[in-house]
Amino acid sequence: MNYVNPETGLEIKLGSLSASQERFYRQALEKLRQNAPWLAFDAFAFGAMSPLFVGRKSHLEVLRIPLYQALKDMSLQLGVQQGMIRRTATKEKPRRERREEAGGRKTSKWRHGENERHLAAAR
């Protein structure tokens, strides 16, 4: 079984899910299709009753399982659809370039050694 996000092209191979995990996954898909409120979806997917946490010993173990990754992507997709978060389509520019475009000072003028100030060492 695979999860595919048609908006981003992300594909996650879920492998073999237990009956309860598969039922939970299908409920989550239905909530995504119904455009459930983002925070309500998170409470459903990552709450105490989620089968994600059954038999897991650490949060790192949970982060690695494909079902968690699929549910997290569904959650983010709902957040984008509802305008709560934004998806950046292009690689974001470094902060230095954004500052210069916004009319801030150019950072190349402020490198150490280019100004005439001499600073004493701090104790």
C-alpha positions as a Markdown table, in Angstrom:
| # | Residue | x | y | z |
|---|---|---|---|---|
| 1 | Met | 0.0 | 0.0 | 0.0 |
| 2 | Asn | 1.3 | 3.5 | -0.9 |
| 3 | Tyr | 0.4 | 7.0 | 0.1 |
| 4 | Val | 0.7 | 9.6 | -2.7 |
| 5 | Asn | 0.2 | 13.3 | -2.3 |
| 6 | Pro | -0.9 | 14.5 | -5.8 |
| 7 | Glu | 0.0 | 18.1 | -4.9 |
| 8 | Thr | 3.6 | 17.5 | -4.2 |
| 9 | Gly | 4.3 | 14.1 | -5.8 |
| 10 | Leu | 5.4 | 12.7 | -2.5 |
| 11 | Glu | 5.0 | 8.9 | -2.4 |
| 12 | Ile | 5.4 | 6.9 | 0.8 |
| 13 | Lys | 5.5 | 3.1 | 0.8 |
| 14 | Leu | 3.4 | 2.1 | 3.8 |
| 15 | Gly | 4.4 | -1.6 | 3.6 |
| 16 | Ser | 2.2 | -4.0 | 5.6 |
| 17 | Leu | 0.0 | -2.4 | 8.1 |
| 18 | Ser | -1.9 | -4.1 | 10.9 |
| 19 | Ala | -5.7 | -4.2 | 10.6 |
| 20 | Ser | -6.0 | -1.4 | 13.1 |
| 21 | Gln | -3.3 | 0.7 | 11.4 |
| 22 | Glu | -5.0 | 0.3 | 8.0 |
| 23 | Arg | -8.4 | 1.2 | 9.4 |
| 24 | Phe | -6.8 | 4.3 | 11.1 |
| 25 | Tyr | -5.0 | 5.2 | 7.8 |
| 26 | Arg | -8.3 | 5.0 | 5.8 |
| 27 | Gln | -10.0 | 7.2 | 8.4 |
| 28 | Ala | -7.2 | 9.7 | 8.1 |
| 29 | Leu | -7.5 | 9.7 | 4.3 |
| 30 | Glu | -11.3 | 10.3 | 4.6 |
| 31 | Lys | -10.6 | 13.3 | 7.0 |
| 32 | Leu | -8.2 | 14.7 | 4.4 |
| 33 | Arg | -10.7 | 14.3 | 1.6 |
| 34 | Gln | -13.3 | 16.1 | 3.7 |
| 35 | Asn | -10.9 | 18.9 | 4.5 |
| 36 | Ala | -11.2 | 18.4 | 8.3 |
| 37 | Pro | -9.9 | 21.3 | 10.4 |
| 38 | Trp | -6.1 | 21.1 | 10.6 |
| 39 | Leu | -5.8 | 21.1 | 14.3 |
| 40 | Ala | -8.6 | 18.5 | 14.7 |
| 41 | Phe | -6.8 | 16.3 | 12.2 |
| 42 | Asp | -3.6 | 16.6 | 14.2 |
| 43 | Ala | -5.4 | 15.7 | 17.4 |
| 44 | Phe | -6.9 | 12.6 | 15.7 |
| 45 | Ala | -3.6 | 11.5 | 14.0 |
| 46 | Phe | -1.2 | 12.2 | 16.8 |
| 47 | Gly | -3.3 | 12.0 | 19.9 |
| 48 | Ala | -3.1 | 9.5 | 22.7 |
| 49 | Met | -5.5 | 7.1 | 20.9 |
| 50 | Ser | -3.4 | 6.9 | 17.7 |
| 51 | Pro | -2.1 | 3.4 | 16.9 |
| 52 | Leu | 1.2 | 5.1 | 16.0 |
| 53 | Phe | 2.3 | 4.9 | 19.6 |
| 54 | Val | 1.3 | 1.3 | 20.4 |
| 55 | Gly | 4.3 | -0.8 | 21.1 |
| 56 | Arg | 6.8 | 2.0 | 20.4 |
| 57 | Lys | 9.6 | 2.7 | 22.9 |
| 58 | Ser | 10.8 | 6.1 | 21.7 |
| 59 | His | 9.7 | 9.1 | 19.7 |
| 60 | Leu | 12.5 | 8.5 | 17.2 |
| 61 | Glu | 11.0 | 5.1 | 16.5 |
| 62 | Val | 7.7 | 6.7 | 15.7 |
| 63 | Leu | 9.3 | 9.3 | 13.4 |
| 64 | Arg | 10.8 | 6.6 | 11.3 |
| 65 | Ile | 7.6 | 4.6 | 10.5 |
| 66 | Pro | 6.0 | 5.3 | 7.1 |
| 67 | Leu | 2.5 | 5.6 | 8.6 |
| 68 | Tyr | 3.7 | 8.6 | 10.7 |
| 69 | Gln | 5.3 | 10.2 | 7.7 |
| 70 | Ala | 2.1 | 9.8 | 5.6 |
| 71 | Leu | 0.0 | 11.2 | 8.4 |
| 72 | Lys | 2.4 | 14.2 | 8.9 |
| 73 | Asp | 2.2 | 14.9 | 5.2 |
| 74 | Met | -1.6 | 14.8 | 5.3 |
| 75 | Ser | -1.5 | 17.2 | 8.2 |
| 76 | Leu | 0.8 | 19.6 | 6.4 |
| 77 | Gln | -1.4 | 19.3 | 3.2 |
| 78 | Leu | -4.5 | 20.3 | 5.3 |
| 79 | Gly | -2.6 | 23.2 | 6.8 |
| 80 | Val | -1.7 | 24.5 | 3.3 |
| 81 | Gln | -5.2 | 23.9 | 1.9 |
| 82 | Gln | -6.6 | 25.9 | 4.8 |
| 83 | Gly | -4.1 | 28.8 | 4.6 |
| 84 | Met | -2.6 | 28.0 | 8.0 |
| 85 | Ile | 0.9 | 27.4 | 6.5 |
| 86 | Arg | 2.4 | 28.0 | 3.1 |
| 87 | Arg | 4.2 | 25.8 | 0.7 |
| 88 | Thr | 7.2 | 27.4 | -0.9 |
| 89 | Ala | 7.4 | 26.4 | -4.5 |
| 90 | Thr | 11.0 | 27.6 | -4.9 |
| 91 | Lys | 14.1 | 27.4 | -2.8 |
| 92 | Glu | 14.0 | 30.3 | -0.4 |
| 93 | Lys | 16.8 | 32.9 | -0.7 |
| 94 | Pro | 19.3 | 33.3 | 2.0 |
| 95 | Arg | 18.4 | 35.8 | 4.7 |
| 96 | Arg | 21.3 | 38.1 | 3.5 |
| 97 | Glu | 19.8 | 38.4 | 0.0 |
| 98 | Arg | 16.3 | 39.0 | 1.3 |
| 99 | Arg | 17.6 | 41.8 | 3.6 |
| 100 | Glu | 19.4 | 43.5 | 0.7 |
| 101 | Glu | 16.3 | 43.3 | -1.6 |
| 102 | Ala | 14.2 | 44.9 | 1.2 |
| 103 | Gly | 16.5 | 47.9 | 1.3 |
| 104 | Gly | 18.8 | 46.8 | 4.1 |
| 105 | Arg | 22.5 | 47.4 | 4.1 |
| 106 | Lys | 24.8 | 45.2 | 2.1 |
| 107 | Thr | 26.6 | 42.7 | 4.3 |
| 108 | Ser | 29.8 | 42.9 | 2.3 |
| 109 | Lys | 30.5 | 46.4 | 3.7 |
| 110 | Trp | 30.3 | 45.2 | 7.2 |
| 111 | Arg | 32.8 | 42.4 | 7.3 |
| 112 | His | 35.4 | 42.3 | 10.0 |
| 113 | Gly | 38.5 | 44.1 | 9.1 |
| 114 | Glu | 37.0 | 46.4 | 6.4 |
| 115 | Asn | 36.1 | 49.1 | 8.9 |
| 116 | Glu | 38.6 | 51.3 | 10.7 |
| 117 | Arg | 37.5 | 50.5 | 14.2 |
| 118 | His | 39.9 | 48.7 | 16.6 |
| 119 | Leu | 38.1 | 46.8 | 19.3 |
| 120 | Ala | 39.7 | 45.7 | 22.6 |
| 121 | Ala | 39.4 | 42.1 | 23.6 |
| 122 | Ala | 36.6 | 41.3 | 26.0 |
| 123 | Arg | 37.4 | 39.7 | 29.3 |
